[in-house]
Amino acid sequence: MAEVDTKQKILSVFSEHGVVIDKSIAYLNEQFRKLPTFVIDYLVAEMVDVSNPSVGLERIGKLLDDHFMDSDKKEWIKSRIREDGEYTLIGRIRCRLDEGRDEYWVDVTSLGNQFIRIDPILIEEYGEVLLTTGAWGVFKIAYDDSFIMRNKLYPFVITEFKPIQITTIDLDSWIDRRVQFSHDEWLDLMITSIGFDPGQLSLEEKMLYVVRLVPFVESNVNLVELGPPETGKTFAYQSLSSHGFVISGGQTTVASLFYDKLRRQLGLVGYRDCVMFDEFANSRVGNKWSGHGDLIDMLKDFMNSGRFGRGTAEFASGCSIMFAGNIDCDRGKGTVSARYRNLFQPLPEAVSRDRAFLDRIHGFIPGWRIPQIRESKLAKGHGFMADYISEIMHRMRDKNYTNVILHNVTFGDMSQRNQRSLLRIGSGLLKLVFPHRTSMTVEAEELKTVLDIAVDLRQRVIDQLAVILPSEFKGVKLSYEIEDGK
C-alpha cells in the first residue's frame, strides 16, 4: 500500500508531461541499450502509452531501425543523402562558428564529418544548446551541390532538427516541491531516477550512488572511485546525462581535453560539466599515461585552480573531474585485497606517487561497497526522466549551497584544502538530497548526513597519503562542529 501511495504522490506532485516516467519500460527492449538513458526516457515518454506499451515500443524500434545508424554505415548514409537528396538520422550533433569562413559547421559523429552546414533558422532556435554541449535529436540532412567555398564542395546541410531531450525546465519549482517528500521518499525517488531499485539497496549503497552524481551538480569537484567491475561506475557519465563525458583507456591529449591551438577550439574541460577518466586504474592504461607529463601537469593545475592556459590564452572552467577504475577486492566482504600498500597503488605510476596530484582529489568513493548490477536491481517504479534530472543537475551548478554549511558549521583549524573538499562534496549532496533547505531552515541531522559522507570520502584520501608520506599526513583527522541552535 505504501508503494502505491508513494507512486500516486510522485505522479501528483510532478504531474506535468515529460518529468516522471515508469522506469521499468525502458528495459523492455534490448535495442534501447545502445542509446543513452536520457534519449530512451524521452522517446518512451513521447511515444509509449503505459497501459499498452507494446505499440509505442514497436514505433520506437522502427524509428531506431530506420534512422539510428552505427558509424560503420557512414558511407552508405552519405550515398543515400546524395542519391535521394536527403536522409533523416537520429543522433547527437554539436555546432561551432568558424569565424574565419563566417560559417556554422556541425559535427555529425555518425558520418565522421565535422563540416556539415546547418540552416541559420535552426541556429536561431536551438543555438544555445547546439553551440555549447550539443544535443540529441532527429535531424534531416539534405544534399546541395551548389555550395562551394575556397574551391571545395560542402554538399551536406542540416535542414531540419527536432530535439529528443529536454531543453527547458523550471528549477525553482523542482526545488520547492521537494518539501512534499520525506527524506526516505526523496532518496528513493532519486535512486529510481538514475535507474536502480531502492528496495534492493541499503542506505549506504543508496548514498554512494548519490555521491556519484555530485560532480554533475557541483563545480570543480575531483573524485576517484575504485571498485570491482560491473557496479555502474561509468553509467551516469556515459548514459544518464549529456553534460558528462567518458574518456576510456587513457585516449586523450592536451588538445582534446583542454584547448586545441590549431583549431582554436576548447576541449572537453571547457564545455562539459564533468569528465570521467575510465579504466584509469589499469596497468595497460598506466603505461599510456606515463608519456603524458604535460597533460598530467595541466590536469593537476586545473584540479587545484579551475583554470588552464595554452600559449597566451587562459581559461576558467567549472568542469569536475572523476577518475574510475578497477581494484581487486572481496565482493562478499566488501573489502579491498590486502596486497595493496595503499588504495592509490592501482593508479598509473605517473600519478600514484605524485603527492600534489593525489591531494587535489577531494574524495575517494569506496566502490568495493557498491553491489554488482543485476537485472533484479534495475529500477521498477516511477522516477524522473533521465534528461529532466540531467538538466536539473546542470542548472543546480549555478546555485550556492556552501553558505548553508558555512553559516551553521565550524571546521576549527582544518587546512584550507581539506575544508574546501568537505564544502564542495557537502554542497553537492545538499543540492541532491536537501535542495529545499536554506542556511536558516536546514536541520542539524541533514547537515550531519552530508558532512559525515564528505568526511569519510576525504579522510580516505588523507589516510592513503599518510601511508605514502607519513611526515606530512600522519595523524590528520577531519572533524567539524554544528553550531548550537541546529
Secondary structure as UniProt FT lines:
FT   HELIX           2..13
FT   TURN            17..19
FT   STRAND          20..22
FT   HELIX           23..27
FT   HELIX           30..34
FT   HELIX           37..47
FT   TURN            50..51
FT   HELIX           53..67
FT   HELIX           71..73
FT   HELIX           74..84
FT   STRAND          86..98
FT   TURN            99..102
FT   STRAND          103..108
FT   HELIX           109..111
FT   STRAND          113..118
FT   HELIX           120..130
FT   TURN            131..133
FT   STRAND          135..143
FT   TURN            145..146
FT   STRAND          148..149
FT   TURN            150..151
FT   STRAND          152..153
FT   STRAND          156..163
FT   HELIX           171..177
FT   HELIX           178..180
FT   HELIX           183..193
FT   TURN            194..195
FT   HELIX           198..200
FT   HELIX           203..211
FT   TURN            212..213
FT   HELIX           214..217
FT   TURN            219..220
FT   STRAND          222..227
FT   TURN            233..234
FT   HELIX           236..240
FT   TURN            242..243
FT   STRAND          244..248
FT   TURN            249..250
FT   HELIX           254..257
FT   STRAND          259..260
FT   TURN            261..264
FT   STRAND          265..266
FT   HELIX           268..271
FT   STRAND          274..278
FT   HELIX           283..289
FT   TURN            290..291
FT   HELIX           293..305
FT   STRAND          307..310
FT   TURN            311..312
FT   STRAND          313..316
FT   STRAND          320..326
FT   STRAND          329..330
FT   TURN            331..334
FT   STRAND          335..336
FT   TURN            338..339
FT   TURN            343..346
FT   HELIX           349..352
FT   HELIX           355..359
FT   STRAND          363..366
FT   HELIX           367..369
FT   HELIX           375..377
FT   STRAND          382..384
FT   HELIX           386..396
FT   TURN            397..398
FT   HELIX           402..406
FT   TURN            407..408
FT   STRAND          409..410
FT   TURN            412..413
FT   HELIX           416..433
FT   TURN            435..436
FT   TURN            439..441
FT   HELIX           444..468
FT   HELIX           470..473
FT   TURN            474..475
FT   STRAND          481..482
FT   TURN            484..485
//
